[in-house]
Amino acid sequence: MNTLQSTISIQCEYTLLRNERSHSESSDPLTFIQTHASGRTVQMVFSYSAGNVIACMSDIEVSENVVTELNALDRFDGPSLSETTLSKINPPLDEIRNSVRNLLSLVKYHLRHFDLREGSYSVKSEQWRIGTVELRDIPSAISVSIQNFSNQPLNNRTRDAVQAALINGTLPLIAMRHLHRAKHESQPHHKWIDATIAAELAVKEVLCRAHPEMEAMLIEMPSPPFSKMYGPLLEHYLGAVSPFRKQLITGQERRNALVHRPGTLQIGHQEANDYVDAVEGAIFHLLSLLYPEDELIRQACYRTNV
């Protein structure tokens, strides 16, 4: 039996994310199109004055059952969508998002509009309709990510611990700069890469501090994989394998995919936050092996579940 088909269109509005002091200009509005391998075409209207990109795709064929399901659900009912409906809605929606990313990347990097922030847009609305009837929201899921920012107050007790660290020369690793950047990076892709750089630098710095004679080997030669550095090497020179070794091995593998095979791997916000937390825990575990008596490091280990 043939299933009745309907033709829908999708219209999305994405808000441009720009630095506070933005100076790039454009003739508003400007229209662009991109056709995908599926044969579907995305039409985009870019406007600095409106602060948005409006992206549309028409002539998307879906079954009447899909239309019925979309009509029955509200904006944040995404988890209730059936696999059949998702399989029809997600591909064109992904093509729209990719086209907007491609457009903004060209404007940002090739026109040098660097006041467009990383990520460059946020979703204001993603909607669908049949013909000219009123637009309805495409059901989606509410996405929430959490990151650990538990810290210690600066008071008389911690003041003494900071003073002791200054006297003893127990100073932060250079790797902490990359960890800090990873914590504050909004894009999961870059967050993951910065965290992996922090993990690599940290174990090298700690081994060099513990055994200065290793510096030439660790700095000048290609880095051993995390499976070695956070495993046998760390155990041999500092007496323990990292409790975060498995997470770091996976993290390094995924970093390599992000760097060497761009676009093949998608990282979620919570996944990236969890990885940054694991790297932070691994770094403080390294420091606890090197400075077992340092009060600040002991407290940091406690707060990062080491």
N, C-alpha and C positions, 0 to 999 in steps of 0.2 A: 504494500500500500504506500503511495506517495505521500510524503509529509508536506503540508501546506507551507509555503515559503513567504517571507516578508523581506522587504528591503529597508534597512535602517541607515541612519547617518550618525556620526559621532562628532561632537563639538567640545573642545577642551579650552580652558583658559588657564595659562600659566603666568604667574607673577614673576617679573624679572627681579633678580637679587643683585643689587648694586652697592658699592661702597658708599659711605656717607657723603664723601666729596667726589661726586661723579661728574665727569666732564665730557664724556663721549656724546656725540650728536648723531642724529639721523633725520632724513626726510620722512615725515610720518604721514600715513602708514606705508609700509613697504610689504609687498606680497612675494612669497616664495613657494615653490612646489618641490616635492621629492616623490619619485615613484619607486616602490620597493619590488623585490623579486617576485612577490605574490601577484603583482600587477596592480595593487592598490596604490592610490596616490594621496598624499597628504598636502593640503593647502594651508599655508601659514601666513598670518599677518603680524608683522613685527612693528611694535610702536614703543619708542622711548617715552613719548608724552603720556601715553596711557599706562606705561610701565608693565606691558604684558606682551604675550604672544598668544594669538587665537589660532588654534589648529583644528582643521576639519577634515573628515573623510566621509565620503558618501558611497552609496550603492553597495552596502555590506549585506549579503544575503544570510538570513538566519531563519530558523523554523518558527512557526507560530507558537510552539511550546516555549522557545527561548523568549519571545516577546511577552508571553503571559507571565513567565517567571520574573523578568525584569520589571514589569509593571507592578508586581506584587511586593517588591522589596524596596526598602529605603536606602539612603546613601551609605550607612555604615552596616548594612546587612551582608557585606561581602562573604563572610564565612558560611552563609546559608546558600550561596550559589551552588548549583549542581555542577558536576564535572563537565557535562555536556554544554552548559551555558558558558562556563569558563573557557572551554576550548574554542568557542565561537567569538567571544568578546576579547579575550586577552591578546590574540595575535594582532588584530588591527590596532588595539590600544597600545601595545608595545611598539608598533611601527610609528604611531603618532609621537610617542615619547622619544623614540630614537631620532626621528626627524627634527624635533625641537632641539634635542641635544646637539645634533649635527650642525644645525643652523647657528646656535649660540656659540659653539666651538669655533666655527669659521669667523664669526664676528669678533669673538674675544681674541683669538690667537693670530688670525691672518689680517684682520683690520686693526689689531692691537688695541682693542677696547678692554684694557685690563681692569677697568673699574667694575666689570661684571665679575661677581664673586664666583668661587668654585661651586659647582653645582648649578649656578646661574639662574635657577628658577625654583619656585615652589608651586604646588598644585592648588589652584583656586577652585576649579570645577572640572569635572569630566562627565559629560552628559550625552544622552542619546535621544533620538526621536524617529518617528515614522512621518515622512512627508514634511508638512509644516506645522504639525501639532506641537504643543508645548514641550520644551526640553525637560527630560527627567534625569536625575542623577544615576550614574552607573554605580551599582552597589560596590563598596570597597571595604577593606578592613581598617580599623583604627590601628596605626602603627606606633608603638611606644618602646623606647629603648632607655635603659638605665645604666648609669656608670657610677662606680664607687669613687666618691671624693671625700671619704672620711679622713679628717686630719686632727692634729693636736693643737690645742691653744698655746699661744706663747705666754707663759707665766713664769713665776720664779723657778719652778722645778725644771721646766723645759729650757729656761734660760741657762741654768747650770749645765744641762746636757749639751746645749749648743756651744757654751764656753769651753767645755771639756773637749768637744770635737775640734774646735779651733786650736786648742793647745796641742792636741794629739795629731793634728794634720789629717783628720778623718773627713776629707772634703768630698763633695758629690762628684760622681763620675760625669765626664763629658756626655756620656750616653743619656744622662738625665735630660739633656736639652731636647733630644729627639723624643724621649718618652713624654715630656711636657707638651711638645708640639702634637704628638699623636693624641694625647688626651683632649686637646682643644680643637683638633681638626674635625670639621663637620662631615667630610666625605669619607665613607667607610674604606674606599679604595686607598686613599692617601693615608688614612689612619693606620691601616694594616701595614703599609710599606714603612712608615716612620717607626712603628712599634718594632718591626723586624730589624731595622737598622739599629735601634736602641739595644735590642737583645744581643746583636752581634758585637757592637762596640763594648757593651758592658762586660761580657765574658772575657774579651781581649784585655780590657783595662784592668780587670781584677787579677787575671793571671799575670799580667805584666807587673802589677804592684806587688804581688806575692813573690814572683820570680823574675826580677828585672832582666836576667840573662835570656829570657824567652822573647824579649821585645822584638828583636830583629826578625825572628822566625814568624811571629804573629802579625807583625805590621807589614813586612815586605813580601811575604809569601801569600798565595791564595788561601782564603779562609777555609778551614775544615768545616764540614757540615755540622749543624747543631747536634745531630746524633752523636758526634764525637766530642764537640766542645762542651756540651752540657752533660755528657755521659762519662766515658773513660778518661778524658783529659782532666775534667774537673775532679773526678774521684781520685786520680793519681796525684794531682798537685795540691788539692785542698780537702781531700778526704770524703767527699760525698757527691753522689749523682743528684742533679737538680730534680726536685719533685715536680717541676713543670716541664720536664724534658719532652714528653709526648706532645703537649700542646705546642711547644716551640718547633718541634720537627714538622708538625702539620702546618704551622704558621709559616715556616720558611718555604715549604713546598708551594703553598698558596701564594706567597709573595713572588716566587719565581714565575708562577703562572700569570700573575697580574702584570709583571714587568715584561716578560718575554712572549706572552701570548695575549696581548691586550684584547679585551672584549669577550674572552672566552669564559670568564668567571665573574659572577656577581656576588658581592659581599653585603650582607645585611647590617643595619646599624647596631643591633644588639650583639650580633656575632663579632663585629669589630670591637665593640666595647669590652666584651668578655675576653677577647684576645689581648687587648691592651692591659687589662687587669692581670692576666696571666703573666705577661712580660714584666709588669711592675713587681709582681710577686717573685718572679725568677731573679730579678735584679737585686731585690733586698735579701733574697736567700744567698746570692753570691756575696753580698756585702757582709752578711752575718758570718759567713765562713772566714772572711778576711779580718773582720773586726768583731769578734764574738762578745767583747765587753762593752761595746758602744751602746749607750742607752737609747739614743735616737733611732738607731737601726733596729734594736730589739722591739721598740714600740711600733716602728713601721712594719716590721715582719708580722706583728700581731694584727695590725690593721689590714694587712694584705693577705691574711690567712696562710702565712708560711708556717 
